[in-house]
Amino acid sequence: MTRFRPVAALALALAAAAPFGAALASSDDNRAERSGAQAVTPANARFDAPAAIAAVLGAGYTAVSELEWERGGWQVKANDAQGRRVELRVDAATGAVAPRGR
């Protein structure tokens, strides 16, 4: 009599699905290559983290408290000229500072 072993079945299912997962992941990763543009990452961004902070301060904002990479740009929390907390986006390619959500 053969016993059903859930762990063995799970391992077999994962091994069979592994090539499909890699194929699906690579198709998403190559999206920028297919369009001819290189994806912007923190490592190859024209405006790195210190430059993004400098751009925010240069645009008249103060007290930068958070900096996070998200979707090809920097998300920054800072204070505006009136001292209100604002969320900003800094374009990693151009350094343009804009309120987040626009």
Secondary structure, 3 states (H helix, E strand, C coil): CCCCCHHHHHHHHHHHHHHHHHHHHHHHHCHHHHHCCCCCCCCCCCCCHHHHHHHHHHCCCEEEEEEEEECCEEEEEEECCCCCEEEEEEECCCCCEEECCC
